[in-house]
Every structure is written in C-alpha cells, then in structure tokens.
C-alpha cells in the first residue's frame, strides 16, 4: 500500500493585543499634542481613529485568522482520510491480495481472478477440443464504393445454422428468439450499406476491404457461438441489393458460427465464447488454442502479500491517526472543538475491533485485533508478526475476505474505511459541513470588517473637519494676538 503522509502542522498566528494597540494609539496622541510647533492634525486623527476601533479590529483579525486555520485543517484532514481510503481501494482492487488461478499451459488456456469474487483452492483438469468461432461472409467486388447500388432495406436475422464440409456455404438455418432487424441502406452505396449495418448494432459488424485490384469488398462478421449465425436478405429479391444476401444457397462464407468445446474434470461443456466466466467459480478462462493434452488449473495463495498489506495498513493508519489526533488536541488542536473531526478520530479508533467478515468457520479471525493488530496507549497500532503469520497460514480465505473489494465483501476493511471517508467528507454532518460553517463565519467577519472600515472612514472625515475648523480659529486668534501685541509695543515706544 502506498503510504499516505499528511502534513497537518499549521503555524499559530500572533495577534496584536487590544491593550497594545490602545497603548500605541494613546502614545501617538500624546506625542502629537506635545509638539512645539502645533498639533499634527493628520497624525492626531489617525491615532484617535485607531484608538476608537483598535479593540474590535484586533478581535476580528484574530477570529479571521483562526477561521482560516480551521478551514485549512478541515481540508487537510478530509484529504488525508480520503487518500488513505483510495490507497486501500487501489490495493484491494489490484488483485495482489486475492488467490490467483494458475494455468499449466497459458498458450492453450489462461486464467485470471474475477475482481471481488472468491477463488479458493483449485485443482481442475481442462481439455480444449474446439474454440468458439463466428460466422463471416463476403460480397463480390464492387468497383466504386461510393456509387449508389440500390436503395431499400435488408433484413438481418440471428439463429443457428448448418454448413457444408468446408464451411463456405450455409445448408440450413433456424431463426433464434431475437426479432429480425430491418436495415435501411440509405443512399445505397457500399459505404452507406456498411454504415447502416453497423448502426443497427444487431450482432453483425461490417467493414469494407480493398482487394488487390483496388475494388471494394463488403466483409461481414458475427459474434462467436453457434446461436449467433446470421442471414441477410434484401426485402426486394429483384433489387441489386440481393447480391449481398447471406443465407441458404446465397452468399460466400468466410467463417462458421460454432461453440467452444472443452472438458473439465471429465465433464464435456460448450460455451458461445472463448472467454468463459461461469465455469469455474471466481475465475475467468481465456481459451487460446486447441490441445489434446489436458491443462491443469491450480491456484496460489497471496500469503506474503496479505501479511505485508496488514503491516502497510498499520503504518499508514498511524500517520493518519497522528494527524487527526494532533488537529483535535484539546489544548492546541486547530479542530479541538470540531465535532466532525472528533467523530472521525473515534471512528478510526474502532477499526481494530470492527467485524470485517461474516465467516462461520470456528476460530477464524473476523477483526484486525485477531490478526495480531493491537492498539498502543497513545492510540497508534502495532502488529505482532508471529500472530499475523500463523493466522494468515491457518485461515487464508478469511484474511483474504477482510481485504476484499467492497463488491466482494460489504463488511471488509475497504468498505469500513470507505464509510469513514464518506462520512468525513459529508456536507451535512462531516468535515465538509465544518468547512462550510467556518467559511460562512469568515464571510460574516468580512462584512463586520467592512462596517468598521466604513465607520473609521466616517470618523476620520469628521475629526479632520473638526480639527481643520479648530486650526482656522486658532490661526485667527493668533493673528489677533499678534496685532494686539504690535499695538501695545507701538504705544509703549511712543511714550
């Protein structure tokens, strides 16, 4: 299993304290008033506005920073558990943890496990005496594939047929249960006829082959199986379309429809395809050649892979658990009050004791704890290699079932972890809902910050106007004072 590493450490921002902001603003005011050259109106207004809104601004900034951190933390944790679930799903779906069928002669018969199905122990002998084949037919050569031959319809019928000794002609035909298909050939050119047959999707495909003389030949191919023979007939026997008829007494065949024939453990069977998935439980057989020599079908157990999968799961679990535990730490955790994050942590903690298979075998393991996976005091997991090895060797089917895909075992580890991941991402009660809640709160804070900005701008304008008026009056008083002082000096000098 690919290790999923999550980085959950988020630096804690240092917010400017309300007292500090207020102190700085007050000091600025005092400095402005203490200047010897008069009041610095611009600096004084700025300081007064800051002092007025410092406490609320600092509180909003701190809350906004905290919400940003929480949004990031929920996204990180949600992604971490999702990656863990995906990695496990990829591992269980890859087939390496599933008993694999083995053919003694893959050139004659190859075998593979069907995903999600239980294979079990195999000891079968299979002899392939005939491969499934498909009926084929060809037309006479046509000089111009785009020229109109005739318009009208062809009728395609599927069923079973008999053929002459060399398989070049049909000697008998019995229609199957599927209804015949009427095919309108459109413009009636060879290209149009082939396109119409393919568009009907009735089990016969058409292609046009250019021969050595540069002429075009219509080639028809059915699907394998004796019940997939076909006839093609022009509705108007006098139409030039009749040259494409395929059936008893008409058409040139290039192949015959037949079933695959094989013997498994002394029992003769037939199938309509060379790919067979309903003969050996959990196994897909691919017939490749005929051979009088029996092929042995056996199986191999993924004992080492299962043991390694348990170890890899525990290693990855510990990384994910550490991330969740850090984020929900009751003192320093960014999500210490988040209910969804706490629920996720509790769900992870129950995985070792959760029933993962419904095995009825006496003494068979049904939980990770019974495989030798134990929980440490700090919540992380460890594996007892001896217990695990003995359990896998004694109960390979049950351990394999624990790691089966969701379709193969709805109680399995893959299903359990997938459920935890799905709940964590829920927009109704999971981390998705938490993220939406934090985002909404952050939007509301932005609105509050906009209001403060508007109020501070209004206060700044008002104070600027007031101090401007004051400065004008002070200037007038100083002008009068200067005039009077000059008059007094003039009186004194005239005495």
Helices and strands as residue ranges (DSSP letters): H 18-33, H 41-93, E 100-103, E 109-113, E 124-130, E 134-138, E 153-163, E 170-175, E 181-184, H 190-200, E 205-210, E 216-224, G 226-228, E 229-234, G 240-244, E 252-255, E 260-264, E 267-271, E 275-276, E 283-287, E 295-300, H 303-327, H 339-349, G 351-353, G 369-371, E 373-375, E 381-383, H 385-394, H 396-402, H 413-425, H 431-494
